[in-house]
């Protein structure tokens, strides 16, 4: 069985602060995929990143960075110099096949205040 | 290239009525997935369909819910005799079916049962 835990329910930061969203997963599969999605107040789901289990290289995209550590089964997401537009619910997800039957965490609600 | 299109965006039904949610996948995508997001919860996988075939319906409630993806036209998620507990956001995602790609989500249909 697969499981994703996002222990942080809500986080509030002041603009320009760095913030890290935690994601811990459980799976017996040797091949799997990890994802992060953003759900802004408007409600749509925005794809942020996909990582497969064989690629532990960290990734940086602008102010976003992801730290994948198989040893601790974690796939954490850091926003550097947060902005008000980053306010959203962020979901971490796990799948044994890319795009199929994603197992989502319950999400972390991030509020960035000016 | 239009994204995944879901309609309606908002749907209000009285208890006992039927709800039909539509999803047109991205051009070139032949795989469709439906997810449900209940209030205060993450998204839960419901069903995975290819054209004219249900591949995996392990997440579908056993009664009142059905899904189809006909050869022509959108995928339909049908909920018969809706109850208050069916109130949720229903998301559709599509992929080309290639393992090495992510699924793209639509904007969701928010169903309210009154």
Interface residues (C-beta under 8 A of the other chain):
Chain A: X4 X35 X37 X43 X44 X45 X47 X50 X91 X93 X97 X98 X99 X100 X101 X102 X103 X104 X105 X106 X107
Chain B: X31 X33 X35 X40 X41 X42 X43 X44 X45 X48 X56 X58 X59 X89 X91 X93 X95 X99 X100 X101 X102 X103 X104 X105 X106 X107 X108 X110
